[in-house]
Amino acid sequence: MSRLSAVKPAYWISGVLLVVAVVVPLLVPTYAKVDPHLWGFPFFYWYQLMWVFLSAILVSISYKLLRTEERRRRAAQGLGDPDAPDAAAGDAKEGGQ
């Protein structure tokens, strides 16, 4: 079995979302025009601003997917939840004794 088959779908989906968020705004021919106008703004301006918000949404979806996958992986290995407040306190107590 190859190493690529061991990669979880969450990583592939996150990668695709991040590539879309970065590459699409760089494709100049898609927005190098004036029409159509939206609320008096030329296409160039509102299209770029739209991608600011879309990129933020895509990055947050990617983050949540990877965060969920990491929690699932840690739970399967018996490492526990890294965000649990008592986990950090328990580690500090054990190290001090």
C-alpha positions as CSV (number, residue, x, y, z in Angstrom):
1,M,0.0,0.0,0.0
2,S,1.4,3.4,-0.9
3,R,1.8,6.3,1.5
4,L,-0.7,8.4,-0.5
5,S,-3.5,5.9,0.2
6,A,-2.9,6.4,4.0
7,V,-3.6,10.2,3.7
8,K,-7.0,11.0,5.1
9,P,-9.6,12.7,2.9
10,A,-9.7,15.7,5.3
11,Y,-6.1,16.5,4.3
12,W,-6.9,16.3,0.6
13,I,-10.0,18.4,1.0
14,S,-8.2,21.0,3.1
15,G,-5.4,21.1,0.5
16,V,-7.8,21.7,-2.3
17,L,-9.7,24.4,-0.4
18,L,-6.4,26.2,0.3
19,V,-5.2,26.0,-3.3
20,V,-8.5,27.4,-4.5
21,A,-8.3,30.3,-2.0
22,V,-4.8,31.2,-3.2
23,V,-4.8,30.4,-6.9
24,V,-8.2,31.7,-8.1
25,P,-7.6,35.3,-7.1
26,L,-4.3,35.1,-9.0
27,L,-6.0,34.3,-12.3
28,V,-6.0,37.8,-13.7
29,P,-8.0,37.1,-16.9
30,T,-11.0,36.1,-14.8
31,Y,-11.4,39.6,-13.3
32,A,-9.5,42.0,-15.7
33,K,-12.7,43.8,-16.8
34,V,-14.9,46.6,-15.7
35,D,-18.4,45.3,-16.2
36,P,-20.7,44.2,-14.5
37,H,-21.0,46.8,-11.9
38,L,-22.3,46.0,-8.4
39,W,-23.6,49.0,-6.4
40,G,-21.5,51.3,-8.6
41,F,-18.3,49.4,-8.1
42,P,-16.5,47.9,-11.2
43,F,-16.2,44.2,-11.4
44,F,-12.5,44.2,-10.5
45,Y,-13.0,45.7,-7.1
46,W,-16.0,43.8,-5.9
47,Y,-14.6,40.5,-7.2
48,Q,-11.4,41.0,-5.3
49,L,-13.2,41.9,-2.1
50,M,-15.5,38.9,-2.5
51,W,-12.4,36.7,-2.6
52,V,-11.1,38.2,0.7
53,F,-14.3,36.9,2.4
54,L,-14.4,33.6,0.5
55,S,-10.7,32.9,1.3
56,A,-11.4,33.5,5.0
57,I,-14.3,31.1,4.8
58,L,-12.3,28.4,3.0
59,V,-9.3,28.7,5.4
60,S,-11.6,28.4,8.4
61,I,-13.3,25.3,6.9
62,S,-9.8,23.8,6.2
63,Y,-8.7,24.6,9.8
64,K,-11.8,22.9,11.3
65,L,-11.4,19.8,9.1
66,L,-7.8,19.4,10.1
67,R,-8.5,20.2,13.8
68,T,-11.2,17.5,13.8
69,E,-8.9,15.0,12.1
70,E,-6.1,15.7,14.5
71,R,-8.5,15.1,17.5
72,R,-9.7,11.9,16.0
73,R,-6.1,10.7,15.4
74,R,-5.1,11.6,18.9
75,A,-8.1,9.8,20.4
76,A,-7.3,6.7,18.4
77,Q,-3.7,6.7,19.7
78,G,-5.0,7.3,23.3
79,L,-3.3,10.7,23.6
80,G,-6.4,12.5,24.7
81,D,-7.7,15.9,23.7
82,P,-5.0,18.6,23.5
83,D,-7.6,21.3,24.3
84,A,-8.8,19.8,27.6
85,P,-8.0,22.2,30.4
86,D,-7.3,19.4,32.9
87,A,-4.8,17.7,30.5
88,A,-2.4,20.6,30.8
89,A,-2.9,20.9,34.5
90,G,-2.4,17.1,34.9
91,D,0.9,17.3,33.0
92,A,2.2,20.2,35.2
93,K,1.3,18.3,38.4
94,E,3.0,15.1,37.3
95,G,6.2,17.0,36.2
96,G,6.4,18.9,39.6
97,Q,6.3,15.8,41.7
